[in-house]
Amino acid sequence: MITISEALAHIARRASPVAAERVRCIDALTRVLAEEIVSDIDSPPHDKAMVDGYALLAAEAGKGPLRVLEEVTAGRTPTLEVGPGTATRIMTGSPTPRGADCVVMVERTTIQPDDSGRECVLVDDPALGVGANIMTQATSLACGEVVLRPGAIIGPAEIGLLSEVGAEKILVHRKPSVGVLATGDELTPVGETPPPGCIRNSNGPMLSALATRAGGGAADLGVARDNLADLQRLVRQGLQYDILLLSGGVSAGVLDLVPQVLQDLGVEQVFHKVQIKPGKPLWFGVAGKSGEADKADQPTLVFGLPGNPVSSFVCFELFVRFAIDMLSGKPAPGAIRRRGRLAAAHAMHGQRPSFLPAKLTPDTHEIHLLAWQGSADLRGFVGATCLAHFPAGDQTHPAGEELEVVML
């Protein structure tokens, strides 16, 4: 039985980023960039007004009415040069005219026609100085500048930036494919009433949802019954994916056939059993993969997860999510870990580190443990925002003790 850190190290050595593909930037949300992005423009492309108002020479402010030469709205360019005694009415984002060195907010001005009825403006802004309310060309970014580097995770702001620099299609790591296979004679479809001795298949849908949330492309392979032929058929199908998740059949029961089937199909066992509670029976191995050219060299990472739903949940968050992040090319793979303080004392027993469902209050960082009846109690995990990490050993942890939490 190995430690959590040893298990993660084994996974890291066998998980490398999957091949990249070129997609529209609008379709790349949450994906990981696999190329440098260079701007083909200056931004802003010209000196621009940051407010609605008037462009003028700062030295002219307060001297008297300034004759308004023209009005420049968004999408138009100025045609006249501003000089002493003149100003140009301008809108936010518009190019500033030649000669002007500042823009005064319209709220600090008063319209005053001259004797001939021409529009003039009085400026009442003693603090107005050179450069006021003007954003100079290329302040944000310059043509030829690298604006995003490989490893960047594409979010809404990144999509906006990519669009600004004309990167309509970008190279990103593809989503790792994840096959999900539940096992067990006792499992019935979700839409059916279980007969005596049976339960509904909750692990399959739960693991598919976890894989999707983690950035993988999940495929539900159904349920494999507890016989060698059915297991071999569906496991063989699952080995075409980047990751194969099996739920159940990895403990020490009479019908726990998964490790034997995996061995028969040429899957190399890397480790079996981890010092963790819940989730001790976790199995991990690797297998070669044939098929599509861009996937053939990528081995399949195989996880045999415990059948108890909470054990599967915890093992996914700690180990499978890490593998998906590695395959996705994320620079900091794995669950987000934070610190918090216990809201109430809690007694722990056992020689394995434990992960319990909890809520972490965002303002006080207090850890509130949820009522939970063990690794078969999935309802106790509903509403959890984190897993509270308790070290191994028999001890009572007092209220206020600082603990690590794994964010969900």
Buried (B, 14 or more C-beta within 10 A) or exposed (E): EBEBEEBBEBBBEBBEBBEBBEBEBEEBEBBBBBBEBBBEBBBBEBBBBBBBBBBBBBEBBEEEBBEBBBBBEEEEEBEEEBBEBBBBBBBBBBBBBBBBBBBBBBEBBEEEEEEEEEBBBBBEBEEBEEEBBBBEBBEBBEEEBEBBEBBBBBEEEBBEBBEBBEBEBBBBBBBBBBBBBBBBEBBBEEEEEEEEEBBBBBBBBBBBEBBEBBBBBBBBBBBBBBEEEBBBEBBEBBBBBBBBBBBBBBBEEEBBBBBEBBEEBEBBBBBBBBBBBBBBBBBBBBBEBEEEEEBEEBBBBBBBBBBBBBBBBBBBBBBBBBBBBBBBBBEEBBBEEEEBBBBEEBEBEEEBBBBBBBBBEEEEEBBBBBEBEEBBBBEBBEEBBBBBBBEBEEEEBEEEBEBBBBEB
